[in-house]
């Protein structure tokens, strides 16, 4: 068994890994490097594959171009896992396998990018077995994350099982889905897991990631105080965080009219609504400039009647929150209006600079700010320890992180009895690791 660590092994994002067993290869994820996407100012869709490769926005997959790829498996619908599909998937005569919600996300990305790839996109329900061929079988196991229908991918091969899951946590009080299927993980772990490829984004954080329900309680308290004080209330969060958006609707409890503002909010929530994951019947969803302009003109005259949820929680220039702070629309944020960040800043220099600029604009207007009303979708150290114990893999290749994060995971694995370069390996982009 060979593991080709193509992307996400020197950064958080740009995820792509290929596992080769007896001359058959399965690719896991094809993602963007999000900072490069932000640097490109929204023009990645217009780039050719070669241009995107040169900028570093997508993984370099040259080392597997001559492999017999049987399937492309996508664990969930975040852009750092699916964004490169229009650029790279067409080079492989293989279907794209994903859950139904992730399929909707992928279809939207392909439509935006306007690339004519011929790969079939096949929806596989969690818990079902999908026969890729006589030698390879796939199952999506249920885990919690910050987007619906996130999975651990369980690939059964002639050399043992492979578990791939860049992003996961164990949430004992989720909002819209069940708790991670711990019993299924234990069952898989009792039956020869040859290799696990976990993400490492929050492995250095002690303890456990707190629940989504606890954020809903916090949001309710913050909204109560804002509504009592009066003024405009604007919330910003990740567009794919459907659980959080459901929590906002429940915390609002019909007290104000609700608007979702921004293209990514519209795309993610409409896909979720079609699958019964959120109810938009009482929500005004707008994305085009003239739609937003008309809505915000109404909100400006009815500030205390609206709860506005806007894109742009990372301070991205040109996102809806930045436009609201910059006076782009006929709406004026003023002293004692409220902006709630139901998110955390991604710790990269560009994002931190963008957030600083946005917060400065808001503070100059006298806006009252509420920061970090949020929980992560990523396992903390003790969650990761549980995943190791449940799945009991023979070998581990940590992924989705800088060298420091990969190293922190190795330290945890050593605590659980693994040895560096014997059965736990540090990858780097472009490395091939031979297992066993």
Rosetta blueprint (number, residue, H / E / L):
1 X L
2 X E
3 X E
4 X E
5 X E
6 X E
7 X E
8 X L
9 X L
10 X L
11 X E
12 X L
13 X L
14 X L
15 X L
16 X E
17 X E
18 X E
19 X E
20 X E
21 X E
22 X L
23 X L
24 X E
25 X E
26 X E
27 X E
28 X E
29 X L
30 X L
31 X L
32 X E
33 X L
34 X H
35 X H
36 X H
37 X H
38 X H
39 X H
40 X L
41 X L
42 X L
43 X L
44 X H
45 X H
46 X H
47 X L
48 X L
49 X H
50 X H
51 X H
52 X H
53 X H
54 X H
55 X H
56 X L
57 X L
58 X E
59 X L
60 X L
61 X L
62 X H
63 X H
64 X H
65 X L
66 X L
67 X L
68 X L
69 X E
70 X E
71 X E
72 X E
73 X E
74 X L
75 X L
76 X L
77 X L
78 X L
79 X H
80 X H
81 X H
82 X H
83 X L
84 X L
85 X H
86 X H
87 X H
88 X H
89 X H
90 X H
91 X H
92 X L
93 X L
94 X L
95 X E
96 X E
97 X E
98 X E
99 X L
100 X H
101 X H
102 X H
103 X H
104 X H
105 X H
106 X H
107 X H
108 X H
109 X H
110 X H
111 X H
112 X H
113 X H
114 X L
115 X L
116 X L
117 X L
118 X L
119 X L
120 X L
121 X E
122 X E
123 X E
124 X L
125 X L
126 X L
127 X L
128 X L
129 X E
130 X E
131 X E
132 X L
133 X L
134 X L
135 X L
136 X L
137 X E
138 X E
139 X E
140 X E
141 X E
142 X E
143 X L
144 X E
145 X L
146 X L
147 X L
148 X L
149 X L
150 X L
151 X E
152 X E
153 X E
154 X E
155 X E
156 X E
157 X E
158 X L
159 X L
160 X E
161 X E
162 X E
163 X E
164 X E
165 X E
166 X L
167 X L
168 X L
169 X E
170 X L
171 X L
172 X L
173 X L
174 X L
175 X L
176 X L
177 X L
178 X L
179 X L
180 X L
181 X L
182 X H
183 X H
184 X H
185 X H
186 X H
187 X H
188 X H
189 X H
190 X L
191 X L
192 X L
193 X E
194 X E
195 X E
196 X E
197 X E
198 X E
199 X E
200 X L
201 X L
202 X L
203 X L
204 X L
205 X L
206 X L
207 X L
208 X L
209 X L
210 X L
211 X L
212 X H
213 X H
214 X H
215 X H
216 X H
217 X H
218 X H
219 X H
220 X H
221 X H
222 X H
223 X H
224 X H
225 X H
226 X H
227 X H
228 X H
229 X H
230 X L
231 X L
232 X L
233 X E
234 X E
235 X E
236 X E
237 X L
238 X L
239 X L
240 X L
241 X L
242 X H
243 X H
244 X H
245 X H
246 X H
247 X H
248 X H
249 X H
250 X H
251 X H
252 X H
253 X L
254 X L
255 X L
256 X L
257 X E
258 X E
259 X E
260 X E
261 X E
262 X L
263 X H
264 X H
265 X H
266 X H
267 X H
268 X H
269 X H
270 X H
271 X H
272 X H
273 X H
274 X H
275 X L
276 X L
277 X L
278 X L
279 X L
280 X L
281 X L
282 X L
283 X E
284 X E
285 X E
286 X E
287 X L
288 X L
289 X H
290 X H
291 X H
292 X H
293 X H
294 X H
295 X H
296 X H
297 X H
298 X H
299 X H
300 X H
301 X H
302 X L
303 X H
304 X H
305 X H
306 X E
307 X E
308 X E
309 X E
310 X E
311 X L
312 X L
313 X L
314 X L
315 X L
316 X L
317 X L
318 X L
319 X L
320 X H
321 X H
322 X H
323 X H
324 X H
325 X H
326 X H
327 X L
328 X L
329 X L
330 X L
331 X L
332 X L
333 X L
334 X L
335 X L
336 X L
337 X L
338 X E
339 X E
340 X E
341 X E
342 X L
343 X L
344 X L
345 X L
346 X L
347 X L
348 X L
349 X H
350 X H
351 X H
352 X H
353 X H
354 X H
355 X H
356 X H
357 X H
358 X H
359 X H
360 X H
361 X H
362 X H
363 X H
364 X H
365 X L
366 X L
367 X L
368 X E
369 X E
370 X E
371 X L
372 X L
373 X L
374 X L
375 X L
376 X L
377 X L
378 X L
379 X L
380 X L
381 X H
382 X H
383 X H
384 X H
385 X H
386 X H
387 X H
388 X H
389 X H
390 X H
391 X H
392 X L
393 X L
394 X L
395 X E
396 X E
397 X E
398 X E
399 X E
400 X L
401 X E
402 X L
403 X H
404 X H
405 X H
406 X H
407 X H
408 X H
409 X H
410 X H
411 X H
412 X H
413 X H
414 X H
415 X H
416 X L
417 X L
418 X L
419 X L
420 X E
421 X L
422 X L
423 X L
424 X E
425 X E
426 X E
427 X L
428 X L
429 X L
430 X L
431 X E
432 X E
433 X E
434 X E
435 X L
436 X L
